[in-house]
């Protein structure tokens, strides 16, 4: 009888959720638009993304997690490139994000410089009066930096620029913003039991921002996809009250070094000892090769439960696992003794930290199966 009930519940959830992948796509498209400009630190990108998410929380009629409401402010430094980002190499104008990116710690520089070969992939300005580095890369991968170096590094896509660089003309403007205000977002759905235990779902909503006036990093898979899953889970639990109080956390500052989740853990907004389990979600837009569970070797009982549910219901292709890693916002919770997983999908598109991680090409291959796996896993914890 119990298996029959679970099967009926799964059928209901799947039918319900098949329709709401439309909602997922709407959220991902909004968060990856130019309006959110890479959900970073210029052109109000992060603030606009925050407003979109908070509006969804209000529509869900969830409860604000913080005394101040749905958000929690924290401050950190960040290096930005909101001004000129002009690069001409060997007389050819390069396209930001496609032909080149800046090392995230680069300083501003303007002028024309002759280059000399340092090694097979690195070139430097010959006179050394201004530190210029040009490096060839197999893939352009942008990041966020909290500091500024005393040199400017241009990273070239070596597949697009195959000739030897001998001269470069630059007009790069950077600004180190000190004490930038980022905001974590949080809400909760009350549980049906009288237990003090909590279940937490988390995902970061920040990304990399942009370079110059027009180039930005959309971040569809990383991590508009995870945000959309959280919002869909919130919709589900609003209609189907959970057994335990369930908290939904949308972290900022993940790309800047997990600073938002660190601040949250240290702020002690909630009793960490009451957390029964935390599931952190990132990169959930594919799934051709299944999912990876960070901390799967640490919390083996919970991993076995997750794997068994998947096997019995033929959901994702494979539930792989790895050990402890400081690769997303679960980390500070793990360090504080909170049982937690970080789950991400595998296979499919390879766009990551670049201008090609867009909503249009994000396949959402196993989105529904991952959603159903999460629902069943938390129900059986």
Secondary structure, DSSP 4 states (H G I P E B T S, - for coil): -HHHHHHHHHHHHHHHHHHHHHHHHHHHHHHTSTTTGGGSSSTTHHHHHHHHHHHHHHHTTPEESBTTBSEEEEEEEEEE--S-EEEEETTEEPPBTTTEEE-TTPPPEEEEEEEEE-SSSEEEETT-SS-EEEEEESS------SS--SSEEEEEETTT--SPP-EEEEEE--EEEEEEEEEEEEEEE--SSS---EEEEEEE-----EETTTEE---IIIIIHHHHHHHHHHHHHHHS--SSEEEEEEES-STTTSHHHHHHHHHTSS-GGGEEEEEEE---S--TT-EEEETTTTSHHHHHHHHHHHHHHT-SS-EEEE----SSTTHHHHHTT--EEEEEE-SS----SSTT--STT---TTHHHHHHHHHHHHHH-
